[in-house]
Amino acid sequence: MLFEQIFLMINLYVWKIQMLAHQLKKISLQRMYSMTAIYLPVIINRTITKFNLVELVIEVSN
């Protein structure tokens, strides 16, 4: 469940980056994928941190 949500969020971000690149059309395909590669770890970290905070709040409330 958790990994499915993370995977969906990652796909959404990748899609957003691709759409941006497509709209600009100045960005080459190579640069688009390097952008995705650069932002992916950041997105994963943020997503995991978000879920960890949620889990922490649930534990504290219990």
GROMACS elastic network, one bead per residue, 0.5 to 0.9 nm:
[ bonds ]
;  ai    aj funct       b0    kb
    1     4     6  0.50713   500
    1     5     6  0.63235   500
    1     6     6  0.87224   500
    2     5     6  0.52719   500
    2     6     6  0.63110   500
    2     7     6  0.86276   500
    2    51     6  0.81510   500
    3     7     6  0.59357   500
    3     8     6  0.84660   500
    4     7     6  0.50402   500
    4     8     6  0.61175   500
    4     9     6  0.85938   500
    5     8     6  0.50882   500
    5     9     6  0.61414   500
    5    10     6  0.85761   500
    6     9     6  0.51019   500
    6    10     6  0.61275   500
    6    11     6  0.85919   500
    6    44     6  0.72618   500
    6    47     6  0.65829   500
    6    48     6  0.77541   500
    7    10     6  0.51098   500
    7    11     6  0.61698   500
    7    12     6  0.86057   500
    7    44     6  0.89559   500
    8    11     6  0.50723   500
    8    12     6  0.61643   500
    8    13     6  0.87324   500
    9    12     6  0.50128   500
    9    13     6  0.62741   500
    9    14     6  0.86221   500
    9    43     6  0.84185   500
    9    44     6  0.87701   500
    9    47     6  0.80551   500
   10    13     6  0.51514   500
   10    14     6  0.61232   500
   10    15     6  0.84709   500
   10    40     6  0.72234   500
   10    43     6  0.69697   500
   10    44     6  0.72596   500
   10    47     6  0.88739   500
   11    14     6  0.50835   500
   11    15     6  0.59922   500
   11    16     6  0.85325   500
   12    15     6  0.50425   500
   12    16     6  0.61439   500
   12    17     6  0.86811   500
   13    17     6  0.62037   500
   13    18     6  0.85586   500
   13    36     6  0.83698   500
   13    39     6  0.88681   500
   13    40     6  0.83408   500
   13    43     6  0.79970   500
   14    17     6  0.51262   500
   14    18     6  0.61449   500
   14    19     6  0.85754   500
   14    33     6  0.89300   500
   14    36     6  0.61727   500
   14    39     6  0.88959   500
   14    40     6  0.80589   500
   15    18     6  0.50095   500
   15    19     6  0.60527   500
   15    20     6  0.85565   500
   16    19     6  0.50533   500
   16    20     6  0.61378   500
   16    21     6  0.85559   500
   17    20     6  0.51040   500
   17    21     6  0.61562   500
   17    22     6  0.85301   500
   17    32     6  0.72094   500
   17    33     6  0.88420   500
   17    35     6  0.77705   500
   17    36     6  0.68972   500
   18    21     6  0.50419   500
   18    22     6  0.60073   500
   18    23     6  0.85763   500
   18    29     6  0.88684   500
   18    32     6  0.66608   500
   18    33     6  0.83129   500
   18    36     6  0.83784   500
   19    23     6  0.61009   500
   19    24     6  0.85933   500
   20    23     6  0.51745   500
   20    24     6  0.62131   500
   20    25     6  0.84730   500
   20    27     6  0.89980   500
   21    24     6  0.52105   500
   21    25     6  0.58985   500
   21    26     6  0.74681   500
   21    27     6  0.56277   500
   21    28     6  0.77457   500
   21    29     6  0.80255   500
   21    31     6  0.88376   500
   21    32     6  0.62909   500
   22    25     6  0.50892   500
   22    26     6  0.83117   500
   22    27     6  0.77055   500
   22    29     6  0.89668   500
   23    26     6  0.85040   500
   24    27     6  0.64608   500
   25    28     6  0.71936   500
   27    30     6  0.81495   500
   27    31     6  0.62255   500
   27    32     6  0.64928   500
   28    31     6  0.52852   500
   28    32     6  0.62547   500
   28    33     6  0.88306   500
   29    32     6  0.50119   500
   29    33     6  0.63511   500
   29    34     6  0.86771   500
   30    33     6  0.53401   500
   30    34     6  0.62621   500
   30    35     6  0.86543   500
   31    35     6  0.60487   500
   31    36     6  0.85515   500
   32    35     6  0.51202   500
   32    36     6  0.63171   500
   32    37     6  0.87003   500
   33    37     6  0.60978   500
   33    38     6  0.85526   500
   34    38     6  0.60789   500
   34    39     6  0.85981   500
   35    38     6  0.50751   500
   35    39     6  0.61443   500
   35    40     6  0.83875   500
   36    39     6  0.52899   500
   36    40     6  0.57935   500
   37    40     6  0.53545   500
   37    41     6  0.75102   500
   38    41     6  0.68150   500
   38    42     6  0.76248   500
   39    42     6  0.52383   500
   39    43     6  0.61098   500
   39    44     6  0.86462   500
   40    43     6  0.50759   500
   40    44     6  0.61027   500
   40    45     6  0.85448   500
   41    44     6  0.50363   500
   41    45     6  0.60259   500
   41    46     6  0.85250   500
   42    45     6  0.51266   500
   42    46     6  0.61154   500
   42    47     6  0.85025   500
   43    46     6  0.51747   500
   43    47     6  0.60318   500
   43    48     6  0.85419   500
   44    47     6  0.51138   500
   44    48     6  0.60663   500
   44    49     6  0.84497   500
   45    48     6  0.52051   500
   45    49     6  0.59826   500
   45    50     6  0.84674   500
   46    49     6  0.50377   500
   46    50     6  0.60217   500
   46    51     6  0.86542   500
   47    50     6  0.50764   500
   47    51     6  0.63225   500
   47    52     6  0.86110   500
   48    51     6  0.51529   500
   48    52     6  0.60513   500
   48    53     6  0.85823   500
   49    53     6  0.61193   500
   49    54     6  0.86011   500
   50    53     6  0.52226   500
   50    54     6  0.63392   500
   50    55     6  0.87593   500
   51    54     6  0.50071   500
   51    55     6  0.61797   500
   51    56     6  0.85516   500
   52    55     6  0.50393   500
   52    56     6  0.60654   500
   52    57     6  0.86112   500
   53    57     6  0.61575   500
   53    58     6  0.85992   500
   54    57     6  0.51637   500
   54    58     6  0.62500   500
   54    59     6  0.86922   500
   55    58     6  0.50609   500
   55    59     6  0.61858   500
   55    60     6  0.86375   500
   56    59     6  0.50909   500
   56    60     6  0.61316   500
   56    61     6  0.85595   500
   57    60     6  0.51159   500
   57    61     6  0.60571   500
   57    62     6  0.85803   500
   58    61     6  0.51967   500
   58    62     6  0.62588   500
   59    62     6  0.52168   500
